[in-house]
């Protein structure tokens, strides 16, 4: 049986879009971790942050990731901050292959233009700049990833194909 395939990276890197393509091409189930959290919690990510803060959100994220680990062949698009919780990092590293989709802050912001409201760390009462947030997380992404793909200027199909090529080399 295949190991889970986790896609990590900054918001706007293309994790959900590439994940759906990989799911189809590899004939594996797809899970968007943030959507899973929203369904379980019965509210949007921004509402969850408002209610329980980032720490509470990370607890929900870890619990959702634990449930998903029961499906070892899944393609999982993780939230951009999953790498900030060591419990989640341990699950990623022990249960699957981790691919980072890298993106610049400017590119990410252009991709998510109009979607800031659902991104509490950028739109909350004390917003963090995208470049600052990416700078803080880049080394975490690099540490956790088994493979990294630069997504800037590449189509989602091209990125997915590059990941498939890497997976074939790994087997």
Secondary structure, DSSP 8 states (H G I E B T S, - for coil): ---EEEEE-STTS-HHHHHHHHHHHHT--EEEHHHHHHHHHTS-HHHHHHHHHHHHHHHHHHHHHHHHTT-TT-EEE--TTGGG-HHHHHHHHHHEEEEEEE--HHHHHHHSTT-GGG-HHHHSTT---HHHHHHHHHHHHHHH-SEEEE-TT--HHHHHHHHHHHHHHH-
